Amino acid sequence: MRGFEKVVADLKSLKIQGAQAVAKEAVKSLYHVVTASKAIYPRELLRELHAAMNTLVKTRPTEPCMRNALQYILSGLSPHDDIVLLTKSLDEHIRSVLEHFSSAEQNIKTYGARKVRESYTVFTHCHSSSVIGILLEAKKQGKSFEVHNTETRPLFQGRITAKELSGSGIKVSHYIDSAARLALKKADICLFGADAVQSDGSVINKIGTELFVDIANTYEVPVYFCTDSWKFDPKSIYGIDEPIENRNRDEVWKSAPKRITIHNPAFELVEPTKISGIISEHGIYRPGVFVEEVKRKYPWLF
């Protein structure tokens, strides 16, 4: 089980970042559970797998993509199969999930690159593999543009974005978070990742996103969220809001005086009325239409 425990530790410590990367590693960690299992009967193995899923989900509260991927895999396994057949089914389901992510990633790049035009200035925040993929695809198509991005305190994920883009020959201007207004005034479009999409079309993303969206709306800069549609949270249909993870205060200020309350939320919600569109593997849609597409394409989510 050591391999599984390492994945759990890496998820908790944010060594694994990005909703899709989190989901992929969580899904693949189920192989470790099966390898280490001494179960004789299918029901025993299924209990171990479901316990593993619960452990994985608790590591990152605001990760519907991981929850959906794990649910897809485990809900299709039958306790009536023998161990060999159950293990084979698990392998097939894991492969199916990873194929979905690969296909979705390519489609998001293709659709998103259409929004990046010649000589554009693109604003982005934090680190999103979907946004990175779109910008690299636009670069591959021969488009010349530059990117304004934020450092993204307290863990500076924006530095990852800046390094990846500049390393691929894209011009990057890296701004401290509190200077984002200056970066946005010069932008033609905002591209953000997404950690969750709720049933009303609202999007949950890295803390700071709503502030930057409000500024973008003021300057009439269009705002697009780029995401795999498996980040939709089906529980939100029943009025259960996606939980907002609060990170350790030490990330902000180690050894801070005890009388000071430190707020370190990891995410925040952006209302659909502030969003120009959601770019997913299915195309570019207004938030409400995106939700309807998810319902139509993935009925198993519901």
Backbone torsions as a table, in degrees:
resi	resn	phi	psi	omega
1	MET	NA	-2.6	-174.7
2	ARG	-57.6	-39.8	179.8
3	GLY	-62.7	-39.5	178.4
4	PHE	-65.0	-45.2	-179.4
5	GLU	-62.2	-34.6	177.5
6	LYS	-65.6	-42.3	177.7
7	VAL	-61.5	-43.8	178.5
8	VAL	-58.8	-45.8	-179.9
9	ALA	-63.6	-41.4	-179.7
10	ASP	-67.0	-34.3	177.0
11	LEU	-68.4	-43.3	-179.3
12	LYS	-63.9	-39.1	-175.7
13	SER	-84.9	-0.3	-177.2
14	LEU	67.3	18.3	174.2
15	LYS	-63.7	-32.3	173.0
16	ILE	-98.7	119.9	-176.2
17	GLN	-124.3	156.6	-178.7
18	GLY	92.2	128.5	-173.1
19	ALA	-57.9	-40.1	-178.4
20	GLN	-71.0	-40.8	177.7
21	ALA	-62.7	-39.6	177.6
22	VAL	-61.1	-47.0	-179.3
23	ALA	-63.3	-43.6	-179.1
24	LYS	-61.3	-48.1	-177.6
25	GLU	-66.8	-37.4	177.6
26	ALA	-62.8	-44.7	-179.9
27	VAL	-62.5	-47.0	-177.9
28	LYS	-68.0	-24.9	-179.8
29	SER	-66.1	-18.5	178.4
30	LEU	-64.9	-25.6	175.5
31	TYR	-59.7	-39.7	-179.5
32	HIS	-64.0	-37.1	180.0
33	VAL	-63.0	-45.1	-179.5
34	VAL	-65.7	-42.8	-178.8
35	THR	-61.6	-39.5	-177.0
36	ALA	-84.7	-12.4	-174.7
37	SER	-69.5	142.3	174.0
38	LYS	-110.3	16.5	-177.9
39	ALA	-63.2	139.7	177.0
40	ILE	-99.4	-36.0	-176.9
41	TYR	-106.2	146.8	-178.8
42	PRO	-54.1	-40.5	-178.4
43	ARG	-62.6	-34.2	177.9
44	GLU	-65.3	-45.2	179.6
45	LEU	-64.5	-40.7	178.9
46	LEU	-63.6	-37.9	177.1
47	ARG	-62.1	-41.0	179.1
48	GLU	-65.7	-40.2	-179.5
49	LEU	-67.4	-41.4	178.6
50	HIS	-68.0	-36.3	175.8
51	ALA	-64.5	-39.0	177.6
52	ALA	-64.3	-41.7	178.2
53	MET	-59.8	-44.9	179.4
54	ASN	-61.5	-38.9	177.9
55	THR	-64.5	-44.2	-179.7
56	LEU	-63.4	-44.6	-177.6
57	VAL	-61.7	-36.6	-178.0
58	LYS	-69.6	-19.6	-178.2
59	THR	-69.2	-30.7	-176.0
60	ARG	-141.7	93.2	-173.7
61	PRO	-58.4	-35.7	-174.0
62	THR	-100.0	61.1	-178.3
63	GLU	-139.9	71.5	179.4
64	PRO	-63.2	-26.7	179.6
65	CYS	-62.2	-44.1	177.1
66	MET	-64.2	-45.0	-179.5
67	ARG	-60.6	-45.3	-178.4
68	ASN	-64.1	-42.1	-179.2
69	ALA	-64.4	-44.4	179.5
70	LEU	-66.3	-39.5	179.2
71	GLN	-64.2	-40.4	178.4
72	TYR	-58.5	-43.5	-177.4
73	ILE	-68.9	-51.5	-171.0
74	LEU	-77.8	-29.7	-179.2
75	SER	-69.4	-17.9	-179.4
76	GLY	-94.3	2.6	-179.0
77	LEU	-93.5	138.1	-175.8
78	SER	-106.4	132.6	176.1
79	PRO	-71.3	-9.0	-178.7
80	HIS	-87.7	-9.7	176.3
81	ASP	-79.8	155.9	173.4
82	ASP	-77.1	173.0	-174.6
83	ILE	-59.5	-42.4	-178.0
84	VAL	-63.1	-47.0	-179.1
85	LEU	-67.8	-37.1	178.9
86	LEU	-63.5	-43.8	179.0
87	THR	-64.8	-38.7	177.9
88	LYS	-64.6	-42.4	178.8
89	SER	-63.3	-40.9	178.2
90	LEU	-59.7	-45.5	179.7
91	ASP	-60.7	-42.9	179.8
92	GLU	-64.0	-40.6	-179.2
93	HIS	-68.3	-39.1	177.3
94	ILE	-63.5	-44.2	178.5
95	ARG	-61.7	-38.8	179.5
96	SER	-63.7	-41.6	178.8
97	VAL	-64.4	-45.8	-179.0
98	LEU	-65.3	-34.9	175.7
99	GLU	-65.5	-38.7	176.6
100	HIS	-59.3	-48.4	-177.8
101	PHE	-61.2	-41.1	-179.6
102	SER	-64.5	-46.2	179.7
103	SER	-65.6	-44.3	-179.6
104	ALA	-62.2	-41.6	-179.9
105	GLU	-57.6	-44.3	-179.2
106	GLN	-67.0	-42.1	179.8
107	ASN	-65.0	-39.4	178.9
108	ILE	-62.9	-41.6	176.9
109	LYS	-58.1	-46.9	-176.2
110	THR	-63.6	-48.7	180.0
111	TYR	-67.5	-43.7	-175.6
112	GLY	-66.5	-36.9	-178.3
113	ALA	-62.0	-23.7	178.1
114	ARG	-64.7	-25.8	-178.2
115	LYS	-84.0	-12.3	179.8
116	VAL	-96.2	109.0	-175.4
117	ARG	-102.5	166.3	-179.5
118	GLU	-56.4	133.4	176.7
119	SER	69.4	14.0	178.1
120	TYR	-69.9	154.7	165.1
121	THR	-112.3	120.5	-175.8
122	VAL	-105.5	129.2	175.4
123	PHE	-101.0	136.3	174.7
124	THR	-145.2	163.5	-175.0
125	HIS	-135.2	142.2	178.9
126	CYS	66.0	-146.2	-178.7
127	HIS	-135.9	122.9	179.6
128	SER	-132.5	123.4	178.3
129	SER	-64.0	-31.8	178.8
130	SER	-66.7	-44.2	178.6
131	VAL	-65.5	-44.0	177.7
132	ILE	-57.6	-45.7	-179.8
133	GLY	-60.0	-42.0	179.1
134	ILE	-62.7	-45.9	-177.5
135	LEU	-68.1	-37.3	176.9
136	LEU	-67.6	-36.0	177.2
137	GLU	-66.3	-41.4	177.5
138	ALA	-62.6	-40.2	177.2
139	LYS	-63.4	-43.3	179.5
140	LYS	-60.3	-32.6	179.5
141	GLN	-77.6	-0.2	176.5
142	GLY	90.2	10.3	-179.8
143	LYS	-79.2	140.5	177.5
144	SER	-104.5	122.8	-178.2
145	PHE	-156.8	171.4	175.1
146	GLU	-130.7	162.4	-176.5
147	VAL	-123.1	133.5	170.0
148	HIS	-106.7	123.3	179.7
149	ASN	-134.5	162.0	-177.3
150	THR	-100.5	156.6	179.7
151	GLU	-70.6	-30.8	176.6
152	THR	66.0	72.4	175.6
153	ARG	-71.2	157.5	3.7
154	PRO	-91.3	-6.3	-175.3
155	LEU	-102.0	-0.7	172.3
156	PHE	58.7	41.4	177.4
157	GLN	-63.7	-22.3	178.7
158	GLY	-62.0	-25.6	178.0
159	ARG	-65.8	-33.9	177.7
160	ILE	-62.4	-46.3	178.5
161	THR	-59.0	-48.6	-177.9
162	ALA	-60.5	-42.6	-179.6
163	LYS	-65.7	-44.4	-178.0
164	GLU	-64.2	-42.5	-177.7
165	LEU	-72.7	-46.5	-179.3
166	SER	-65.3	-33.5	177.6
167	GLY	-66.3	-18.4	177.9
168	SER	-100.4	11.7	175.2
169	GLY	86.6	14.2	177.9
170	ILE	-94.3	133.3	-179.9
171	LYS	-69.9	127.0	-176.7
172	VAL	-126.6	132.8	169.4
173	SER	-112.1	119.4	-173.1
174	HIS	-102.3	119.2	-174.3
175	TYR	-110.9	145.3	167.9
176	ILE	-65.8	151.3	-174.1
177	ASP	-54.1	-42.1	-175.5
178	SER	-73.8	-4.1	176.4
179	ALA	-104.8	14.4	-176.0
180	ALA	-61.0	-31.3	179.1
181	ARG	-59.3	-40.2	178.7
182	LEU	-64.4	-39.7	178.9
183	ALA	-66.9	-38.0	-177.2
184	LEU	-73.8	-30.8	179.7
185	LYS	-59.8	-27.0	-176.3
186	LYS	-100.4	2.9	-174.6
187	ALA	-89.3	151.8	175.4
188	ASP	-102.2	-22.3	-177.9
189	ILE	-158.9	149.2	173.3
190	CYS	-110.4	130.0	174.2
191	LEU	-121.8	118.4	178.5
192	PHE	-119.6	155.6	168.8
193	GLY	-80.2	-169.0	176.9
194	ALA	-153.1	139.9	176.4
195	ASP	-99.0	-24.9	178.1
196	ALA	-161.2	148.4	172.8
197	VAL	-124.4	131.3	-177.5
198	GLN	-99.9	170.8	-171.3
199	SER	-64.7	-21.5	177.6
200	ASP	-88.8	2.7	-179.8
201	GLY	90.5	-0.3	176.5
202	SER	-72.6	152.7	-176.3
203	VAL	-120.9	136.9	174.5
204	ILE	-105.0	127.5	-179.3
205	ASN	-145.3	-179.7	-176.9
206	LYS	-50.1	140.2	178.2
207	ILE	-53.4	138.6	-175.0
208	GLY	105.2	-22.9	-175.7
209	THR	-61.8	-45.8	-178.2
210	GLU	-62.8	-39.6	177.1
211	LEU	-57.7	-46.1	-178.6
212	PHE	-70.4	-33.7	176.2
213	VAL	-64.2	-42.4	178.2
214	ASP	-60.4	-41.0	178.0
215	ILE	-66.6	-43.2	179.1
216	ALA	-60.1	-43.3	178.0
217	ASN	-60.7	-37.9	178.6
218	THR	-61.9	-40.7	-179.6
219	TYR	-91.0	6.5	179.3
220	GLU	58.8	38.9	175.3
221	VAL	-93.9	121.8	-177.6
222	PRO	-63.3	143.3	-175.2
223	VAL	-118.4	122.7	178.3
224	TYR	-125.3	136.7	174.0
225	PHE	-104.1	134.3	-173.7
226	CYS	-112.9	118.2	-170.9
227	THR	-158.4	148.2	166.8
228	ASP	-68.8	135.7	-175.8
229	SER	-68.7	-10.9	175.1
230	TRP	-71.8	-2.9	174.4
231	LYS	-84.1	0.7	174.0
232	PHE	-67.1	137.6	-179.3
233	ASP	-100.8	102.6	-177.4
234	PRO	-64.7	-25.0	179.5
235	LYS	-64.4	-24.8	-177.7
236	SER	-65.9	-20.7	177.0
237	ILE	-61.4	-31.1	-177.2
238	TYR	-96.7	17.5	177.0
239	GLY	81.3	12.0	177.8
240	ILE	-94.2	107.9	-177.3
241	ASP	-72.5	145.4	174.9
242	GLU	-61.8	129.0	-179.6
243	PRO	-67.8	143.8	177.0
244	ILE	-100.2	117.5	-177.8
245	GLU	-71.5	133.8	172.9
246	ASN	-108.2	122.7	-175.6
247	ARG	-87.3	168.4	-177.8
248	ASN	-61.0	137.2	-179.5
249	ARG	-61.9	-26.5	-178.6
250	ASP	-65.9	-21.2	175.9
251	GLU	-64.6	-28.4	-176.9
252	VAL	-91.8	-44.5	-174.7
253	TRP	-156.2	100.6	177.7
254	LYS	-71.3	141.2	178.9
255	SER	59.6	32.6	177.2
256	ALA	-69.3	149.1	176.6
257	PRO	-54.9	139.3	-174.9
258	LYS	-63.3	-25.6	-177.8
259	ARG	-74.5	-8.9	-179.0
260	ILE	-95.8	126.0	176.3
261	THR	-89.1	121.7	-178.5
262	ILE	-105.4	125.2	179.0
263	HIS	-100.8	122.9	-178.4
264	ASN	-134.6	60.8	176.7
265	PRO	-69.3	142.2	-178.1
266	ALA	-86.8	-24.8	-173.0
267	PHE	-139.6	167.8	170.9
268	GLU	-153.0	166.0	-172.7
269	LEU	-102.2	139.4	176.1
270	VAL	-115.6	123.9	-178.6
271	GLU	-67.2	146.9	-177.0
272	PRO	-62.3	-27.2	-179.5
273	THR	-66.3	-16.4	-178.7
274	LYS	-95.5	-1.7	-172.1
275	ILE	-106.9	129.3	178.3
276	SER	-74.7	-36.2	-179.6
277	GLY	-177.8	163.8	175.6
278	ILE	-115.7	124.8	179.1
279	ILE	-98.2	115.7	179.7
280	SER	-131.4	-173.4	179.1
281	GLU	-67.3	-12.3	-178.6
282	HIS	-96.9	-7.7	-179.2
283	GLY	133.5	-161.3	179.8
284	ILE	-116.4	115.1	-174.4
285	TYR	-132.4	155.1	167.5
286	ARG	-63.8	153.4	-174.6
287	PRO	-51.3	-44.9	-178.8
288	GLY	-63.7	-39.7	179.6
289	VAL	-69.7	-37.3	176.8
290	PHE	-56.8	-45.8	-179.5
291	VAL	-60.7	-43.0	178.5
292	GLU	-63.7	-36.7	177.6
293	GLU	-64.8	-41.2	178.3
294	VAL	-61.5	-43.8	179.1
295	LYS	-60.8	-39.1	-177.1
296	ARG	-73.7	-39.7	-174.6
297	LYS	-81.1	-33.3	-173.0
298	TYR	-127.6	67.6	-179.7
299	PRO	-60.7	-24.0	-179.4
300	TRP	-65.2	-20.8	177.9
301	LEU	-64.8	-23.2	-170.9
302	PHE	-109.0	NA	NA
